[in-house]
Amino acid sequence: MGVRLQNRRLQVGLTASAVAAHVGVSADTYEQYEQGEAQLPATMLAEVAELFKVPLFYFFQDLPLESPTAEPEEPTAVLTVATPADRAAALVADFQKLEWQAQQYLLMLAQALVRERKVE
């Protein structure tokens, strides 16, 4: 994702310092995001997507879901045939297991996805 951040920043003609100031972090911290040394929080990613005038999904398109050597921490359940009510119940159950800050990030991500869909 860091490479995409840097490439798009350069495409729109912004400096790393300008983007860092826009999202409220130091230039060094933002450079860590671009170099892949740190993960950009979801709230900031939504701000950067707006600044770069790209959909939030731009940063995730064609990215591998996991590294080839990484082993999954836990098996994940996949709801292949689920009703809307089943999917909503699964989301609620997982959401309630998250810490407060993670819930806030998820809510902001959901709002960004809804805004993005309205634009299309």
Buried (B, 14 or more C-beta within 10 A) or exposed (E): BBEBBBEBBEEEEBEBEBBBEBBEBEBEBBBBBBEEEBEBBBBBBBBBBBBBEBBBEBBEEEEEEEEEEEEEEEEEEEEEEEEEEEEEEEEEEEEEEEEEEEEEBBEBBEEBBEBBEEEE
